[in-house]
Amino acid sequence: MNRQSLHALSGLLACVMVLASSCLRSPDKEKYLLMVPRYTFSLPEEIVPYTPGITKAVPGVLYSVATSVPGDVVYLAGNLPIIITVPHGGSATPADIPDRSEDCDEYITTANDVQTIALACDIVEGLMNLTHGKYPHVVINNLCRTRIDQNRNWGEDCNPVDGRGGDAWIDFHEVMTGAVAIGAVLGRFGAGLLVDLHGKPNSGEPDYSLYWESVMIGYNLTSTVLSYSDEVINDQGNGYAERSSLRFLSAREAHTIDLAGLLRGGMRGHESFGALLQNGLDEINRDYGKDYTVVPSDLVPAPAYLYLSGEYNIKAFCGVKDGSIDNLYAYTPSRFISGFQLEVCREIRDSDPALRKDFAREVAQALRLYIARHYHLLL
Ligand SMILES: [Zn+2]
């Protein structure tokens, strides 16, 4: 065998060894390779004016409605069938929007959900790294909750009805989320998933010890309903599917999955978002020495104590039929949107940026599996 032949043979052997090593790659190594982030994401600094009916949104670009004050409500255009709304993350307190808590006789909450905008950005990054750079649609309210509650109806709980605050409400709900984001998702995919992102107190804090589970998923069904057996929840005569924010999915998937499965079914068929996310939290718990839990899930089927079941946004955009909001049918296209309110405890959001990012990556992975399982789309 001459030197050229030997060289060719050694090259061939090297190729075979590389191929063999890639075939025999251990699951841990595979996971490690998958975890190397190819994309990083933070909100673009430039905000581009958006004119409804005229602007053609480009994925990854940040928009603000041209007719209102720039930046009060911003929209990250996407190309995935996922819409993330962040109603309580803002901190701006402009003087030309009255303080809701003054002159308001009703009991209202004005506490912001700190770091939910950062968490949303981390979820965007997680999804980009799972989908070769695709974006969810994200609608962010930048105004403080003392000025406006973007998870309450127009005028409800002393929400502004005119001026700059009224414009911001319309931009968040009717323009960016209702017409633009949902319109884009339905136009491309015919159906979509809404994640209304929030922050809840830590379990065990003195004033909040009853908010037990670390992550709460709200489907517009009360803790009492969730305490019922699967049989009662699935009884169509009780109407829980129609009252839930999974109304559309429940109707479409009824031939294979019942409502209790969608709410808290286990990993075997990837039925519930809670089970998918708890599976991710198990990894976080191992890595960080925590015991975070998600409700409802196969691990915690019903809340132990106080529970946040969801408010205006999931009712309005997921077409729930419970008669509690008067402009439900303003969002007619939303009957093809399902979703949930996602409440994340403060420790996960606000104690360690690495923990928040790792959690966000698990949320992104759970969203991808959920979309594959229930929307039959491989992202
Ligand atoms: Zn909130």
Residues whose N, C-alpha, C, O or C-beta is under 5 A from the ligand:
A	BS01	ZN	H88 D113 H198 G199
